[in-house]
Amino acid sequence: MLDYLTILRMHYSQNLSFREIGASVGCGKTAVGRFITRFEESEFTYPLPQNYSNEQIEAALYKKRGGTKTEFAEPDYEKVFKEMAKKGQTLQRLWNKYKRYCENTCDGRQAYSYRQYCKKYQDYLATKGISGKVIRYPGQNIEVDYAGLQLRLKNPITGKSDTKVTVFVASLSYSKYYYAEGMLRCTIDEWLDVNTRMIHFFGGVTPIITPDNAKVAVTSNNDYADPVLNKDYNEWAQWYGTALMPARVKAPDDKPGVEGGVRIITQNILLDMQEMTFFTLDELNEELFARVKELNKKPFAKQNRSRENVFNAEEKQMLIPLPLHDFIRLDRRTVKVAPDCHITYDYCHYSVPHKYIGKHLEVRASALKLEFYTEKGTFIKEWGRASHNGEYRTDPEDLPPSFIEYNSWSEPYFLSIAIKTGPMTKAVVSDIFSRSKYPCQKFRQVAGILGYAKKYGKETLEKCCTAAFESGRCSYTFIKNTIAEYAEPEVIPVSETADVRPKKRHDTYAVDSSKYDMASLLKRQEVLF
């Protein structure tokens, strides 16, 4: 299922093209265009009502139906080639003319999408041994990559240069304004941090970022039209209002700016820095920043302007402003909703609507809050982080009207089991429920107490509950720690007595305690002295 909500936001709020949206959400440009067309022809208007889900949009706009094979009209590529030689001509303009022609005179044959039109034209150029030139515009694209040459840090104790430093390089496609930084680890956290520092260095972000196919950026790129992006990196891009459009595998021409930047930075900076000694990453980056700054100020060959001049004069004002707060990466986990309407995360319990009982949800956690989503990515609700282990966060609206009617876990259900064990067991269970605002928060503890009846027997559990009630310590922890004392030897769990192997010398550690009393110790001291 497409992420229709994200597509609508990018189209109406950010004014991104269909191709840019498709690269971000992981689908083709045509699919985005067809969805937008369906949306505009429907009764929907943007923005949608609050809490509207992707499932509701799909159910309203799409219906299963059979289809017939579509016939397409082939463009006159030789004519397109001649038209492209004219000054100011673009493929977009020629495609618009081709599309209008098909709509009026092609006997029902449809026009190719713009992406297919461009691909077929590029295939035609390949047959003639000709390549097209991509025009770059200010503030349009940032290209990022790793430099192939690594630097090293020296260990001041061993004297060995055994710590590798990978150099991250970024380039604005229009001005060729560079940013570079050394990294010790190429993890997703380091990758997001260095990308964040990069856009702060530029003072904004472009509508498109073109990364290489490193695993921290692209999980899989077997199909250029449908790359699988790293979820965290994609969320980072959405936070800053940009779209990720990875380069094709083994296609450096898709990111010529950063490819040239890697070559220039390697030849002019990294080769010299290889001969220098650095003990810390901060020391290395300080030198790297200074040299990249000089490179950006250096005039182009046979020109009286530099990368910095072009960036400040033509590109800086075209960048998308950054939000007030930086992106925070969320920890992702898949959890199952328990019968008490709660999920457990880091030893704390949070309620979700009871209709999700038994289902798996995705938890996205930050230092301050947790967000819950369905497996299809639909937002459910959020909670603030609990303050201590074992804490319950419960929303009364999440609980069903009657647990008796909904599932077996309920207060009457547990009390009915407890009375079969004995009156004191029921008294302990009732006391535990009475001390909680929401009984469902105690279901797991009560289930654990009643489970000891199978392990030690009902009589043993009743004796332990009697002691717990008389001492005013009716809790799962007390019963867990003391029930073994009330068990008869023959009812001790099999797991504790079933080892019938002959004991080895080191298996027994029991020693007479009188050996270590004060009198014995003093007597041993007299013998020694």
Backbone torsions as a table, in degrees:
resi	resn	phi	psi	omega
1	MET	NA	134.5	177.4
2	LEU	-70.9	154.7	175.1
3	ASP	-86.0	82.2	-172.8
4	TYR	-63.6	-35.9	-178.3
5	LEU	-63.5	-42.0	178.5
6	THR	-66.7	-39.1	178.7
7	ILE	-60.9	-44.2	179.6
8	LEU	-64.1	-41.7	-179.6
9	ARG	-63.7	-45.7	-178.8
10	MET	-66.2	-33.8	-177.4
11	HIS	-76.6	-48.5	-173.0
12	TYR	-88.7	-33.8	-176.9
13	SER	-92.0	-36.0	-175.3
14	GLN	-106.3	-8.0	177.2
15	ASN	57.0	38.4	176.9
16	LEU	-82.5	154.9	178.3
17	SER	-74.2	164.2	-179.8
18	PHE	-62.5	-35.7	-179.5
19	ARG	-67.8	-42.0	179.4
20	GLU	-65.9	-39.6	178.2
21	ILE	-66.2	-44.2	-179.8
22	GLY	-60.9	-39.4	178.7
23	ALA	-66.7	-29.9	-178.8
24	SER	-78.3	-42.5	-176.4
25	VAL	-92.4	-4.7	174.9
26	GLY	84.8	45.4	175.8
27	CYS	-148.2	177.8	179.9
28	GLY	-83.1	160.1	179.0
29	LYS	-61.4	-37.5	-178.3
30	THR	-64.3	-41.2	179.5
31	ALA	-61.5	-39.9	178.4
32	VAL	-64.7	-45.1	-178.8
33	GLY	-62.7	-41.5	179.6
34	ARG	-65.3	-38.5	178.3
35	PHE	-65.7	-44.3	179.5
36	ILE	-61.6	-39.6	178.3
37	THR	-62.8	-46.3	177.4
38	ARG	-59.8	-41.6	-177.3
39	PHE	-64.0	-43.4	-177.6
40	GLU	-72.4	-26.1	177.9
41	GLU	-83.7	-10.9	-178.4
42	SER	-88.9	-175.2	179.9
43	GLU	-85.1	-1.0	-179.8
44	PHE	-73.8	153.2	170.1
45	THR	-134.6	151.8	179.0
46	TYR	-102.6	136.8	4.4
47	PRO	-78.0	153.6	179.3
48	LEU	-76.4	163.5	174.9
49	PRO	-60.2	154.1	-178.9
50	GLN	-62.5	144.0	177.6
51	ASN	69.2	17.0	174.5
52	TYR	-73.8	134.0	-172.4
53	SER	-106.0	164.7	176.1
54	ASN	-63.0	-36.2	-179.7
55	GLU	-63.2	-38.1	179.8
56	GLN	-68.1	-38.7	178.8
57	ILE	-64.3	-45.7	-178.8
58	GLU	-63.7	-41.4	-179.0
59	ALA	-64.8	-32.1	-177.3
60	ALA	-81.9	-32.6	-172.5
61	LEU	-98.6	-24.8	-172.6
62	TYR	-120.2	136.2	175.1
63	LYS	-130.1	143.2	-179.9
64	LYS	-69.8	130.3	179.9
65	ARG	-156.8	155.7	177.3
66	GLY	-79.3	163.8	-178.2
67	GLY	-141.3	164.8	177.0
68	THR	-111.7	160.5	-179.6
69	LYS	-67.2	132.5	-177.2
70	THR	-93.1	134.6	175.8
71	GLU	-100.7	136.5	-178.0
72	PHE	-113.9	149.1	176.6
73	ALA	-90.3	127.4	-179.1
74	GLU	-79.9	129.0	177.3
75	PRO	-69.5	161.3	174.0
76	ASP	-88.4	91.9	-172.8
77	TYR	-66.8	-30.2	177.6
78	GLU	-65.0	-39.3	177.2
79	LYS	-68.3	-39.0	177.2
80	VAL	-61.4	-41.6	179.8
81	PHE	-61.0	-42.7	179.4
82	LYS	-68.3	-37.7	179.1
83	GLU	-66.8	-36.4	-178.7
84	MET	-67.2	-17.5	177.7
85	ALA	-74.3	-15.7	-179.6
86	LYS	-77.5	145.6	-177.3
87	LYS	-65.5	131.8	177.6
88	GLY	83.6	-4.5	-178.8
89	GLN	-75.9	144.0	179.4
90	THR	-132.7	155.9	176.6
91	LEU	-65.1	-33.4	179.0
92	GLN	-61.5	-42.8	-179.8
93	ARG	-67.1	-42.7	179.1
94	LEU	-66.3	-35.2	177.9
95	TRP	-66.9	-38.5	177.6
96	ASN	-61.4	-41.0	177.6
97	LYS	-65.6	-42.4	178.0
98	TYR	-62.2	-39.6	-179.9
99	LYS	-67.1	-43.8	178.6
100	ARG	-63.8	-38.2	178.5
101	TYR	-61.6	-43.7	-179.7
102	CYS	-65.1	-38.1	-178.8
103	GLU	-66.6	-28.6	-174.0
104	ASN	-98.8	-32.5	-167.5
105	THR	-133.8	9.7	-170.7
106	CYS	-101.2	17.6	173.7
107	ASP	54.4	44.6	176.7
108	GLY	87.2	-11.6	177.5
109	ARG	-72.1	137.7	-175.4
110	GLN	-90.7	161.5	176.9
111	ALA	-88.9	147.5	173.3
112	TYR	-65.7	151.1	172.4
113	SER	-65.8	164.0	-177.8
114	TYR	-61.5	-38.4	-179.8
115	ARG	-64.9	-44.3	178.9
116	GLN	-67.6	-36.4	178.4
117	TYR	-60.6	-46.6	179.7
118	CYS	-65.3	-41.2	-178.6
119	LYS	-63.3	-43.9	-179.7
120	LYS	-66.9	-34.9	177.3
121	TYR	-67.7	-39.5	176.8
122	GLN	-64.4	-38.0	176.1
123	ASP	-63.0	-37.6	178.1
124	TYR	-65.6	-42.6	178.6
125	LEU	-63.1	-35.1	179.5
126	ALA	-63.6	-35.1	178.9
127	THR	-68.8	-23.6	179.2
128	LYS	-96.5	0.5	-178.6
129	GLY	70.9	30.0	-176.9
130	ILE	-119.0	143.1	175.7
131	SER	-120.2	144.9	178.9
132	GLY	-90.5	155.7	179.1
133	LYS	-99.2	130.5	179.2
134	VAL	-87.8	124.4	-179.6
135	ILE	-84.0	131.4	179.6
136	ARG	-103.2	140.7	-179.4
137	TYR	-119.6	152.9	-178.7
138	PRO	-61.6	138.1	175.8
139	GLY	65.6	26.2	-175.7
140	GLN	-97.6	-37.2	-168.7
141	ASN	-152.0	142.4	168.5
142	ILE	-115.4	132.2	177.9
143	GLU	-111.9	134.6	-176.3
144	VAL	-129.0	148.5	-178.5
145	ASP	-165.9	170.7	171.4
146	TYR	-98.7	144.1	171.8
147	ALA	-77.0	142.9	-179.6
148	GLY	-71.7	-29.1	-178.3
149	LEU	-86.6	126.9	179.3
150	GLN	-100.8	148.9	172.8
151	LEU	-100.6	172.8	-177.7
152	ARG	-137.7	149.9	173.6
153	LEU	-104.3	144.0	-179.1
154	LYS	-96.7	134.2	177.0
155	ASN	-80.2	117.5	-176.5
156	PRO	-67.1	-17.5	-178.5
157	ILE	-88.6	-50.6	-178.1
158	THR	-86.8	-21.1	-178.1
159	GLY	78.4	7.9	-179.2
160	LYS	-98.1	142.0	176.6
161	SER	-96.0	74.9	-172.4
162	ASP	-111.2	5.7	177.9
163	THR	-101.6	114.4	-177.3
164	LYS	-82.8	143.9	177.3
165	VAL	-124.3	118.1	176.4
166	THR	-89.3	136.8	-176.1
167	VAL	-101.9	120.7	175.4
168	PHE	-87.9	133.9	-178.1
169	VAL	-128.3	136.5	176.1
170	ALA	-132.5	148.7	-179.2
171	SER	-144.1	135.1	169.0
172	LEU	-76.4	129.9	-171.1
173	SER	-62.1	-33.1	-174.5
174	TYR	-83.8	-55.8	-174.9
175	SER	-87.4	-12.5	-175.2
176	LYS	60.2	32.1	178.1
177	TYR	-77.5	126.4	-168.2
178	TYR	-104.3	152.9	168.7
179	TYR	-138.0	137.8	179.3
180	ALA	-143.1	146.1	-179.3
181	GLU	-154.6	141.0	176.9
182	GLY	-83.7	144.2	-178.7
183	MET	-132.1	138.0	177.5
184	LEU	-84.4	-35.0	-178.2
185	ARG	-130.1	143.7	-179.4
186	CYS	-104.2	46.8	178.3
187	THR	-85.8	170.7	-179.1
188	ILE	-64.5	-36.3	178.6
189	ASP	-64.3	-45.5	178.5
190	GLU	-64.4	-38.5	-179.1
191	TRP	-63.8	-45.6	179.5
192	LEU	-65.2	-39.4	179.6
193	ASP	-64.0	-44.4	-177.1
194	VAL	-70.3	-33.2	175.1
195	ASN	-67.5	-36.7	177.4
196	THR	-66.0	-43.9	178.1
197	ARG	-65.4	-31.9	178.3
198	MET	-62.4	-50.1	-177.2
199	ILE	-70.0	-27.4	173.3
200	HIS	-68.9	-35.4	177.0
201	PHE	-64.5	-42.6	178.1
202	PHE	-73.2	-22.4	-178.5
203	GLY	84.9	13.4	-179.9
204	GLY	170.8	-175.0	-178.0
205	VAL	-134.4	154.1	178.4
206	THR	-93.0	161.8	178.7
207	PRO	-62.6	-23.5	-178.1
208	ILE	-130.4	139.1	170.3
209	ILE	-121.8	128.8	-179.5
210	THR	-109.5	102.1	177.0
211	PRO	-91.4	164.4	169.8
212	ASP	-76.8	-176.5	-174.3
213	ASN	-95.4	35.4	173.1
214	ALA	-64.5	148.4	-176.2
215	LYS	-62.7	-27.1	178.7
216	VAL	-70.9	-15.6	-179.1
217	ALA	-108.6	-45.3	-174.5
218	VAL	-128.9	118.3	179.4
219	THR	-70.0	-42.3	179.8
220	SER	-153.7	137.8	179.8
221	ASN	-137.6	50.8	178.3
222	ASN	-73.3	-24.9	179.8
223	ASP	-127.1	118.0	-176.8
224	TYR	-59.5	-35.4	-178.7
225	ALA	-74.8	-15.6	-176.2
226	ASP	-141.8	63.9	178.7
227	PRO	-73.9	149.6	177.3
228	VAL	-98.2	109.6	-175.7
229	LEU	-87.1	152.0	171.2
230	ASN	-62.7	128.5	-174.5
231	LYS	-58.5	-44.5	-177.8
232	ASP	-66.2	-40.6	179.9
233	TYR	-67.4	-37.8	178.2
234	ASN	-66.1	-40.3	176.8
235	GLU	-66.4	-37.8	175.4
236	TRP	-58.2	-45.2	-179.8
237	ALA	-63.5	-42.5	179.5
238	GLN	-64.7	-35.6	179.0
239	TRP	-61.2	-39.3	-177.8
240	TYR	-93.8	6.2	174.6
241	GLY	75.4	28.4	179.0
242	THR	-120.8	169.0	179.4
243	ALA	-123.1	141.7	179.4
244	LEU	-93.3	126.7	177.4
245	MET	-129.3	86.2	-174.9
246	PRO	-61.8	151.3	173.9
247	ALA	-71.1	155.5	176.1
248	ARG	-69.2	155.7	179.1
249	VAL	-65.7	131.5	179.9
250	LYS	56.0	41.0	178.1
251	ALA	-132.3	75.1	-177.9
252	PRO	-63.6	-19.3	179.1
253	ASP	-66.6	-16.3	178.2
254	ASP	-73.6	-18.4	178.4
255	LYS	-138.1	63.1	-176.0
256	PRO	-67.0	-29.4	-178.8
257	GLY	-61.7	-50.2	-178.4
258	VAL	-76.1	-28.2	175.7
259	GLU	-63.0	-44.3	175.4
260	GLY	-67.2	-35.6	178.3
261	GLY	-64.7	-40.4	177.0
262	VAL	-61.6	-43.1	179.8
263	ARG	-64.1	-45.8	-177.7
264	ILE	-67.5	-43.8	-179.6
265	ILE	-66.6	-38.2	178.0
266	THR	-63.2	-47.1	-176.0
267	GLN	-71.2	-36.9	-173.1
268	ASN	-97.1	-18.1	-174.1
269	ILE	-126.9	-56.6	-170.1
270	LEU	-67.4	-36.8	178.6
271	LEU	-62.6	-39.0	176.5
272	ASP	-68.8	-40.3	-177.9
273	MET	-70.5	-22.5	176.0
274	GLN	-60.9	-29.5	-177.9
275	GLU	-89.0	-0.6	179.4
276	MET	-98.7	159.9	-178.5
277	THR	-109.1	127.6	178.4
278	PHE	-129.2	138.6	-179.6
279	PHE	-103.7	-23.4	-179.3
280	THR	-133.0	158.5	178.9
281	LEU	-67.6	-37.2	178.5
282	ASP	-61.3	-41.3	179.2
283	GLU	-63.8	-41.8	179.0
284	LEU	-65.8	-45.2	-178.6
285	ASN	-66.9	-33.1	177.5
286	GLU	-60.2	-44.1	178.1
287	GLU	-68.5	-39.2	-179.8
288	LEU	-65.1	-44.0	179.0
289	PHE	-60.0	-43.2	-178.1
290	ALA	-63.9	-41.4	-178.7
291	ARG	-71.3	-37.7	176.4
292	VAL	-66.2	-36.2	176.8
293	LYS	-61.6	-43.4	177.2
294	GLU	-63.5	-39.4	179.5
295	LEU	-63.8	-41.3	179.2
296	ASN	-65.5	-28.8	179.7
297	LYS	-85.7	-13.9	-177.9
298	LYS	-70.8	129.5	-178.6
299	PRO	-63.2	148.2	173.2
300	PHE	-64.0	157.1	178.7
301	ALA	-62.0	130.4	177.6
302	LYS	61.0	26.1	176.3
303	GLN	-135.5	155.9	-179.9
304	ASN	-101.8	24.2	177.3
305	ARG	-135.5	158.3	-176.3
306	SER	-118.3	176.2	175.8
307	ARG	-59.5	-40.7	-179.9
308	GLU	-64.4	-40.2	178.2
309	ASN	-62.0	-46.2	-179.7
310	VAL	-64.6	-41.8	-179.5
311	PHE	-62.1	-50.2	-177.4
312	ASN	-67.9	-35.9	-174.4
313	ALA	-82.7	-35.5	-169.7
314	GLU	-122.4	-23.2	-170.1
315	GLU	-113.3	-32.2	-173.0
316	LYS	-59.3	-42.4	-177.6
317	GLN	-73.1	-12.0	179.8
318	MET	-88.7	-7.8	-177.0
319	LEU	-75.4	151.3	176.5
320	ILE	-75.1	127.8	179.2
321	PRO	-60.8	150.7	179.8
322	LEU	-84.6	150.3	176.7
323	PRO	-68.3	168.3	-177.5
324	LEU	-66.8	-33.6	-177.1
325	HIS	-119.0	143.1	179.1
326	ASP	-77.0	160.1	179.5
327	PHE	-66.1	140.2	176.0
328	ILE	-116.5	121.1	-179.5
329	ARG	-70.4	137.9	-178.4
330	LEU	-102.4	140.3	173.4
331	ASP	-77.4	129.8	-176.8
332	ARG	-107.5	133.1	173.4
333	ARG	-144.6	152.6	174.5
334	THR	-105.7	124.7	-176.6
335	VAL	-128.6	160.0	179.0
336	LYS	-108.7	136.3	-178.8
337	VAL	-77.2	126.3	-178.2
338	ALA	-77.5	165.5	179.0
339	PRO	-62.1	-15.9	178.3
340	ASP	-90.0	14.1	177.4
341	CYS	71.7	16.3	-179.3
342	HIS	-119.1	151.4	167.8
343	ILE	-111.3	154.4	-179.4
344	THR	-110.9	126.7	178.6
345	TYR	-138.8	121.0	-178.6
346	ASP	52.3	47.0	174.2
347	TYR	67.1	16.8	175.4
348	CYS	-123.9	159.2	-170.8
349	HIS	-122.3	133.3	-177.1
350	TYR	-131.7	134.2	-177.1
351	SER	-83.8	149.6	172.7
352	VAL	-134.0	162.4	-179.3
353	PRO	-53.5	139.7	-171.0
354	HIS	-63.4	-17.2	179.7
355	LYS	-68.8	-12.0	179.8
356	TYR	-96.6	8.3	179.7
357	ILE	-58.1	130.5	179.2
358	GLY	84.7	-4.8	-178.7
359	LYS	-98.5	158.9	178.2
360	HIS	-94.0	131.6	178.7
361	LEU	-121.5	157.2	175.4
362	GLU	-98.9	128.5	177.4
363	VAL	-103.7	129.1	173.6
364	ARG	-116.8	111.1	-170.2
365	ALA	-115.0	136.1	170.2
366	SER	-114.6	-173.5	-179.1
367	ALA	-69.6	-20.2	-174.0
368	LEU	-112.6	-25.5	-174.6
369	LYS	-150.3	166.6	175.5
370	LEU	-123.9	138.3	175.6
371	GLU	-118.6	140.8	-177.1
372	PHE	-115.3	134.0	-178.9
373	TYR	-132.8	154.2	172.5
374	THR	-74.7	172.3	179.2
375	GLU	-64.4	-21.2	178.1
376	LYS	-90.9	-0.2	175.8
377	GLY	94.7	10.4	178.6
378	THR	-81.5	128.9	-178.7
379	PHE	-68.4	137.8	179.4
380	ILE	-107.6	-61.8	178.7
381	LYS	-169.3	176.0	178.6
382	GLU	-134.9	155.6	178.1
383	TRP	-134.2	148.2	168.4
384	GLY	-73.4	150.6	-178.3
385	ARG	-63.6	138.8	176.1
386	ALA	-68.3	154.6	-174.0
387	SER	-90.9	-20.0	-178.9
388	HIS	-150.8	158.6	-179.5
389	ASN	-61.0	140.7	178.1
390	GLY	85.7	-5.3	-177.9
391	GLU	-70.6	144.3	176.2
392	TYR	-107.2	133.1	171.0
393	ARG	-114.5	111.0	-171.9
394	THR	-126.4	129.1	173.1
395	ASP	-101.3	119.6	-177.3
396	PRO	-56.4	-28.9	-179.1
397	GLU	-71.6	-17.0	178.1
398	ASP	-76.7	-21.1	-174.5
399	LEU	-84.4	143.7	178.1
400	PRO	-68.5	155.3	-179.7
401	PRO	-56.0	-36.8	179.9
402	SER	-146.0	117.9	177.7
403	PHE	-65.9	-26.9	180.0
404	ILE	-63.4	-42.1	-178.1
405	GLU	-78.8	-19.3	-172.5
406	TYR	-97.8	-48.3	178.5
407	ASN	-154.6	175.9	-172.3
408	SER	-74.1	-23.8	-178.4
409	TRP	-78.7	107.2	178.0
410	SER	-155.5	166.7	179.5
411	GLU	-62.9	-48.0	177.3
412	PRO	-60.7	-35.0	180.0
413	TYR	-61.9	-46.6	-179.3
414	PHE	-70.2	-35.5	178.5
415	LEU	-66.7	-34.3	179.0
416	SER	-67.1	-32.9	177.1
417	ILE	-74.7	-39.8	-177.7
418	ALA	-63.3	-39.5	-177.9
419	ILE	-67.0	-25.4	176.1
420	LYS	-70.5	-24.8	176.8
421	THR	-80.4	-42.6	179.5
422	GLY	163.0	161.7	-177.4
423	PRO	-64.4	-35.2	-178.6
424	MET	-71.8	-33.3	175.2
425	THR	-63.7	-42.0	177.4
426	LYS	-64.3	-38.2	-180.0
427	ALA	-63.5	-40.2	179.1
428	VAL	-66.1	-44.7	-179.9
429	VAL	-63.1	-42.8	179.0
430	SER	-62.4	-40.8	179.0
431	ASP	-63.2	-40.7	178.9
432	ILE	-63.4	-43.8	179.4
433	PHE	-66.3	-35.7	-176.1
434	SER	-67.7	-21.0	-178.0
435	ARG	-93.7	13.6	179.5
436	SER	-127.4	136.0	179.0
437	LYS	-65.6	-38.1	178.3
438	TYR	-118.0	109.3	-177.3
439	PRO	-54.4	-28.7	-176.9
440	CYS	-62.7	-22.7	179.2
441	GLN	-68.0	-17.3	-177.9
442	LYS	-106.6	3.4	-177.1
443	PHE	-58.6	-44.7	-176.3
444	ARG	-66.8	-40.0	179.3
445	GLN	-65.5	-44.1	-179.6
446	VAL	-65.9	-39.8	177.3
447	ALA	-61.5	-36.8	177.7
448	GLY	-67.0	-39.7	178.7
449	ILE	-64.3	-49.4	-177.8
450	LEU	-67.4	-22.9	177.3
451	GLY	-66.6	-23.1	178.5
452	TYR	-68.2	-17.3	177.2
453	ALA	-65.3	-32.9	177.7
454	LYS	-76.7	-30.2	-174.9
455	LYS	-83.1	-42.6	-175.7
456	TYR	-113.5	-14.5	-177.0
457	GLY	104.8	153.0	-177.6
458	LYS	-65.7	-38.5	-178.1
459	GLU	-63.2	-42.9	179.0
460	THR	-62.9	-43.5	179.6
461	LEU	-64.6	-38.6	179.0
462	GLU	-64.3	-41.2	177.8
463	LYS	-62.7	-43.9	-179.2
464	CYS	-65.3	-40.1	178.9
465	CYS	-67.6	-33.4	175.9
466	THR	-61.7	-46.6	178.2
467	ALA	-63.6	-38.2	179.9
468	ALA	-66.1	-42.2	-178.3
469	PHE	-69.1	-42.6	-178.7
470	GLU	-67.3	-30.2	179.3
471	SER	-90.6	-1.1	179.6
472	GLY	69.8	30.1	-178.7
473	ARG	-124.9	59.7	-178.9
474	CYS	-81.2	93.8	-179.5
475	SER	-153.7	157.4	177.9
476	TYR	-64.2	-37.8	-177.7
477	THR	-63.2	-44.3	-179.7
478	PHE	-62.3	-46.2	-178.2
479	ILE	-66.8	-39.5	179.0
480	LYS	-60.6	-40.1	-175.2
481	ASN	-83.5	-15.3	-173.5
482	THR	-119.8	-13.4	-171.9
483	ILE	-64.0	-29.6	-179.9
484	ALA	-63.1	-26.3	-179.7
485	GLU	-69.4	-24.3	-177.5
486	TYR	-96.3	-0.7	-177.1
487	ALA	-82.8	138.1	173.6
488	GLU	-73.3	151.3	-178.2
489	PRO	-54.5	-36.4	-176.2
490	GLU	-75.3	-12.1	-179.4
491	VAL	-109.1	9.1	174.3
492	ILE	-64.6	137.1	-176.3
493	PRO	-50.0	141.7	-177.6
494	VAL	-55.8	-35.7	-177.3
495	SER	-60.9	-21.2	-177.8
496	GLU	-93.7	-11.1	-175.2
497	THR	-128.2	-3.0	-170.8
498	ALA	-80.0	-4.7	-177.6
499	ASP	-78.6	100.9	-176.8
500	VAL	-103.3	10.3	178.0
501	ARG	-67.0	148.4	177.0
502	PRO	-61.2	130.2	-176.8
503	LYS	-71.9	135.8	175.7
504	LYS	-86.0	172.5	-174.4
505	ARG	-61.4	-36.0	-176.3
506	HIS	-87.6	1.0	-178.2
507	ASP	-79.9	-18.5	-175.0
508	THR	-114.6	128.4	-177.6
509	TYR	-123.2	4.4	-178.0
510	ALA	-67.9	128.2	-179.8
511	VAL	-132.1	144.0	178.2
512	ASP	-60.9	123.9	-176.3
513	SER	-66.7	-22.3	-179.1
514	SER	-65.0	-19.4	180.0
515	LYS	-64.5	-23.3	-175.4
516	TYR	-112.6	14.6	176.1
517	ASP	-75.4	170.6	-172.7
518	MET	-63.6	-38.7	-178.3
519	ALA	-64.7	-41.9	-179.8
520	SER	-66.0	-40.0	179.8
521	LEU	-65.3	-41.2	178.8
522	LEU	-66.6	-36.9	179.0
523	LYS	-64.2	-40.9	178.1
524	ARG	-65.1	-35.2	179.4
525	GLN	-65.5	-38.9	179.5
526	GLU	-64.7	-38.4	-179.7
527	VAL	-65.4	-38.7	-177.1
528	LEU	-71.0	-34.8	-175.9
529	PHE	-109.0	NA	NA
